[in-house]
Every structure is written in C-alpha cells, then in structure tokens.
Amino acid sequence: MIETKISYSWDRDVHRVGTLHTPRRLGPAALVFLGPPGAGKGTHAQHIANEYSLPRISTGDVFRSHVARKTALGLQSAEIMSRGLLVPDDVVCEMLREHICSLGCSSCLVLDGFPRSVYQANWLDCFLRTRSGNNHELLHNAPLAIQISVEHDEVMRRLSGRRSCPSCGRSYNLDSQPPVNSGICDYDETKLVMRPDDSESVIRERLMVHDENALALAESYRSRGRLLQIDGNTTVDAVRNAIGIQLESHFIF
C-alpha cells in the first residue's frame, strides 16, 4: 500500500503564501526532491519534467558543466572538492542562479539535488520571489518539496546494484532499471561502471550525512505547508503513480 501524506493547508478557494493569494490549482514555482541516496530522486524528477514539459535542473550536471568549461565557479569548486571538502552553499547557489537565469523561462522548475540544506532552501525561496517580481500572472513563488522516504536497508540494496555511464552520466540499476545489453550504456554503448561512492562503507557514511541534514530540511518545508511525503520503499512505477496522483489533485502546470 502506498502511503502519501500532504501537509498543505488549503483555503476553500485560494492558497495563501505570505500576503500573496493565488488560485488553488496554480502550480508551484519549483518542485524539489528530497530523500536519501538511492531514493530515486533523479528518476522521478526526470519523469515529472517530461510529463509536464518542465525544465529539469540537475545540480550535478550544472557542477560538471562549470568544471568542464573552467569557469571561475568551476575552478573554485574543483579546488575545494580536491581537498575532500564540501562546496560552500553560496557557491552552489550562485551556480544555480546563473543557470536558472540563463534558461529565460517562467515555467515551474524541477530541481534534482537542490536544496540540500536549510540555507539553500531559504535562498531558493528568496530567489523565486525575486524571479517572479510583481507579475502575479507567473506561477506563485512557493516551491513544493517532494520527500521520498526509503529505509536504509532498501537504500543499501539499491545502491549496490547501481551502475553509471562514465561518458554520458546516465544511471542504471541492475535490479530495477537494467540496460538493454548487460553492462553497456543504452545510449552510447560505453561500458558501465560502479561509482566509488556506492561501496557499502561509503553508502553508510552518506546516509549518516543525509540523516543529519534531512530532518531540519524536511521540517523547514513541513512547517510552511510545502511538504509532500511519499513512501519510496516500493516499485518505481508505484512511487511515480503516487506522486502523479498528488500533483494532479492539487495543481495544474
């Protein structure tokens, strides 16, 4: 059975965000996906983007682009990561700001891998309000967080079977989303590899880091009535359907 919990508090005809009253079925300005490694955030973000023709922004893709182009932000990030440190929030946010502004669109954004901290979530709120300006015809400025909850044992099972293409970056899973030809990328026929951070010891460390940040981040959205909770311990299709039902029930895009 799929468990879905939505914490929105709706008025009869309007959804109140601060002092801005917007139609009940107006879509959010952004969809952000929360959950532990292996929860399927990227898979479901891509599906939603395709389903509603929305721009999907992957933080990983943005990082790789900056590093490959040797931009000032890319060089700064590469140097920090080479020392085994996390890229500071302000650098991550600036990368996202530049990328979003370059899109030149007012559609709802599908964000994959961002935000990952309360600081980043607060920055996103502020940025979206600035982006919409005083134009009330645009999508309202409150993002919706979709939290996909998965037990640690299930995360370990999923990530141990994960493989990726070192050429195009596409991900597969030997159990749930295998390539057509074993060990070979469907798109460019490159041999798939196991990511170094998918070893059991690294996965456990990543889960510890995630758990430290996840509670405060989820609570920041829940307290403002912007958190949709989905049980992610089941199949990809079941989770996809649960997300779709909730979005179709409350929004138009």
N, C-alpha and C positions, 0 to 999 in steps of 0.2 A: 504493500500500500504506500502510495506517495504522500508524504506529509508536506503541506505547504502552509506557511504562516505569513500573513501580510499584516504589517503593523501600521498601515496608513489609517489616518483618521479623516474620513471624508465628511464634508458638509453635504447637504442634500443636493445642491446644485453647483457648488464651487469647491475647489481645493485651495485652502488658504496657505500661502507661503509668505511669511512675513506680512507685509501690508499689501502684497500683490494678490488679487483674486483672479484665478484662471478657470476656464471651463473644466468640468470634472474629467473629461476624457482627453484633455490636451496632453500630449506626450511630454516626458521629461527632457531636459536639455542634454542629459547624458545617462548612459547605463554603465555602471561599474560592476565588475565581477569580483567577489570576494570568495576566499576558500583556500584550503591548504594545497601544497603541491600535489598534482595528480587528481585534483577535483574535477578537471575538465573545463576550466575557465576559458581557455583559448578555444576549445572546440565549440562551446556553446556561444561564446562571443561571436565567432565567425558565422555560426548558423543564424543568429539573430540579425547580424549585419546583412547577410544575404537575403534573409526572409523579408526584411523591411527596406532593403536598398539603403542602408545607413553606412556612413563611413566608419570603418573599424580601425582603431589605432592601437598597435602593439608597442608597448614600451621597449621590448627587446628589439623590435625592428628599428625603432627610432634611434636607440643606442648604437646599433650596428651601422646604421647609415651615417651617423655623425663620426664614428670612429673610422669608417672606410673613407669618408670624404676629408678626414683630418681637419675638421673644424676646430675652433678654439674650445668649444664644449666637449668635442670628441677627444681631443688630446688631453684635456684636463681629466676627463672620466677615465681614459685608458691608463693614465699615470696613477690615479687613485686606486683603480682595480688591480694594477700590477703589484701594489703593496698589500693586497688582500683586504682592502678596506671597502666599505660601502660608499657609493657615490652620494654626496650630501643632497638633502631634499631640495635645496634651492637650485642646484644644477639640474636635477631631474625635472623640476617644474619648469625651468627655463627651456629645456629641450622640448617639453610638451607644448609650452606656449608657442614657440616658433613653429612647430609642426602644425598645430591646430590652426594658427593664423594663416599658414601657407595654403590650407585647404580652400579657404574662401567660401565656405558654405555655412548655412544656419541650421542644418539638419541635427537631429539628435545624434550624439557621438556614442560609439560603442568602444569603451576603454578596456583593454586587456593588459593587466599588470600594473594598473594605476587606479587609485592611490593605494599605497601600502603603509601609510602612517596617518595619524590624525592630522599632522601638519599638512601633508599632501591633500587630504580631504578638505581641510579648511581653505587651502589655496585654490582648489578646484571650485569650491562654492563661490569664492570671490571672483575668480576668473570668469566663470559662467555668467555671473551677474553683470560684469563689465562687458562681456561679449554681447549680451542681449540688449544692453543700453536701455533706452526708454521705449523701444519698439515692442509693444505688447502683442503684436501680431506674430512675433517669434515664439518658439517654444519657451515655456516658462523656465526659470533659471535653476530649479531644484533638480539635482541628479537623483537617480534611483539606484540603490545598491542591491545586487542580487547575490546573496550569500549561499554558496553550495557547500553544505556540510557533509563531510566524509570522515568515517572512523579511521584511526591511524593504521590499523591492520589492513584495511582496504587500500589505503594510500600505498603502503609497502608493496602489496600485491600488484597494484597497477604500475608503479614506477619501475619495478624490477623488470617489467616486460616492455618498457618504453624504449623506442629507438628513434633516431632522428637522422635527417639527411644533412651531411656536412656542407653540401653545396647550396641547396635552396632553403634549408632551415625547417622544412616540413617535418611534422612529428607523426609517429605511428605507435601502435601498441600491439604486441604480438598476440594478445588475447582478444581485445575488443575492436581494434582498428588496424588489422594487419595489412601490409602492402599486397598488391595482386601477386607479385612474384616475391617469394621469400627472400628477405634481406636486401631487397632492391627498391629504391625510390620509384614510385609510380610516374613521376613527372620528368626526371632527368636521368634515371637508371643509375644513379650513384649508389655505391654500397652504403647501407645504413650502419650507423654506429650507436653504441650505448654512451650516453653522456656521462662524464666523470662524476657529476653530482647526483647520479642515480644509483650509486653504490649504497648499500644498506646503512653504513655508518654516516655517510653524508646526508642521506634522507632523514635519519633520526635527528641530526643536527638542524636541518632545515625545518623540520616540524617543530622543534623547540623554539626556534626563532619566530616561526609563524605564530605559534600559540601565544608568545609574549606580546605580539603586536595586534593579533586578530581581535581579542576581546575588546580593547579600547576602540579600535576602528569600527567594529560592528555596532558597539554601543553608541558611538557618535552618530551613526545613521539611524539606529533604532529610536534614540531619544528625540529625533526630529521627524519621526514617522516616515522614514525613507528606506526601510529595510524589508526586502522580500526574502524569506528563508525557504530554501528548497532542500529536501533530503536527497543527497547525491550518492547514497550507498547502493543505488540500483543501476539499471542499464542506461546507456547514453540516450536511447530513444525515450525512455520513461522520464528522465530528467528534462529532456528537451520539451516533451509534451507538457510537463508541469509548469515550466517557465512560460511557454506559449499561452497556456490557459490563463495564467495570472495577468500577463501583459494584455491579452485580448479583452479581458474582463474590465480592465481599468484604464486603458489608454488607446489612443489612435496615433499613428505616426505619419 
